[in-house]
Amino acid sequence: MALYSPSVLSEAASGHRLPTLQVTLAFVRACGGDTTEWEQRWREVRGINGFDPADEPEERYPSDTGHPRPAQLPIGPHDFVGRTAELAGALAATGQLTDARVPLVIRGPVGIGKTTFALRFAHRLVEQFPDGQLWADMGAEDVAPMEVVAGFLHALGVPWERVPADEMHRIGLYRSMLAERRVVVLLDNVRDEPRVRPLLARSTTSQILVTSRSRLLGLDGVRRIALGPLARTESLDLLRLLIGSDRVRAEHAAALRVADFCAHLPLAITIAGRKIAAQPGRRLAEVADRLDAGVQVANWLWIGDIGLADSVLPAYLSLPPLAKHVVHMLAEGSDEVTPAELARTLHISIDSAEYAMDSLIDVGLLHRVPAPERYALPALIGRLVAQETSRFAMHRDLDTVELPTVRTPAHPFRG
């Protein structure tokens, strides 16, 4: 906790020499003492006894002796529009004067721009947290929270051989360092509570940001902010940045049709905009007509190594059978749905309907609409899932699958 080597601490505690002020205050902080009071005492002792601690050897972790300050945040987004209210809300949630800063969870459905928003916000905070920025992508199946903690400790200056092997000690050191440093931490693409809980901490000096499709309702002591689709004006602003104001101004109606096709999802609009920008001689009306006529969504919304399907299909495949069935039901024409309506339509219990909808919300496929407790599946997402599952002969299996685990055993056909 003091972040000094055993030899330095032992010598400082021996009573033979006056420790340096830095070592003294490290002891004080590790023991929960008042650093201002102990610094005054140290200066009094030094003045009375005439000690000069200037030649006292210090053996700090490399973070204070040339170790680079961590700056792990990916490059910030250039094509960013809107979100004024959300940025203000995030600033208010992280800037409140309380005993400690609490983690901020930024959540929203697939393609809504959570990472882009978090990076934009984190880069705004850099000046407030001059000791560095830590970042980890928590979305991979094999991500291990304890390994992430070890990597963060090393980035903060702890040599690998001195990273505690014991998990509780490792977490304790990580949280202690966040309490002493001014660091912003971004934990991106968090899938569930267990893989992020060890990395959370309250700190008066550091700020933790979390992005997730899931609501992560099991987490205590966090604040949450939710992102929704862009407003139509913001969607057009994003297209202007991507393809140029002149093209959007010249074919305003066609640009709006493209944005509507993309369901006003920042990821879809970004992919479409970059694709259109690569064809400067093509009229937007021609693009919009082709989209209205029908395209293979996964192929059209794909550029380089980025595709909307890469976000949507893994989320869909992770769903339980009933939730998959609901996706296909909504994709075939249902507009908005509530748990009660879903229960009546499928002749299942309210509990089963809520379970299915919660699953869809937490993988990021359902969007909440302004009406209370009503949710919708964007037509773009429904079309993509229907096309891809049909292509791989999955739809037929899902339509005939038994759903014993979610139906009410005693009354399987009651709402």
Secondary structure, DSSP 8 states (H G I E B T S, - for coil): ---B-HHHHHHHHSSSS---HHHHHHHHHHTT--HHHHHHHHHHHHHHHT--GGG----B-GGGTT----B------SS----HHHHHHHHHHHH--SSSB--EEEE-STTS-HHHHHHHHHHHHGGG-TTEEEEEE--STT--HHHHHHHHHHHTT--GGGS-SSHHHHHHHHHHHHHHS-EEEEEES--SSTTTGGG---BSS-EEEEEESS--TT--S-EEEE-----HHHHHHHHHHHH-HHHHHHTHHHHHHHHHHTTT-HHHHHHHHHHHHT-TTS-HHHHHHHHHH---HHHHSEETTEEHHHHHHHHHHTS-HHHHHHHHHHHTT--EE-HHHHHHHHT--HHHHHHHHHHHHHTT--EE-SSTT-EE--HHHHHHHHHHHHHTT-HHHHHH---TTTS-SS-TT--
